[in-house]
Amino acid sequence: MQPQTAEVQLRVASFADLDTRTLYDLLRLRVDVFVVEQECAYPELDGRDTELGTRHLWLARDRTPVAYLRILDDGDRERIGRVVVAGAERGRGHAARLLDEALTVVGRRACVLDAQAHLVDFYAGYGFRPTGPEYLDDGIPHVPMRRDPTP
């Protein structure tokens, strides 16, 4: 486990700006949580990470990613996804810090996400509202949510 005294630093990059070690570490964090911990065998590598408009945001302690999300350009709106915090780092406000930064990057544009159902209230605190019924994605309840553009 990483010493908790090391500072957590925010990073933002396009796919082209990720070095191979960082890319590996980010993908490993996502797979460790979404595929292994949540026991969901699905294609984590969906091809969207490499799109020109995609921005990768993460928090790193001693260069090791401890939290991550990506912002996709869906044309008329942005899409936040793959929000993940390493198990040993949960409860330290990392998801909130990343979401704050993500919404700064998104700016005034409309933004959507598919929230795990137990996190709907968390995202509602950032102005997201449910836009449809709860559904199962790989056996995990999700709710589609949207944050309207700001003037």
Order of alpha helices (4+ residues) and beta strands (2+ residues): beta-alpha-beta-beta-beta-alpha-beta-alpha-beta-beta-beta
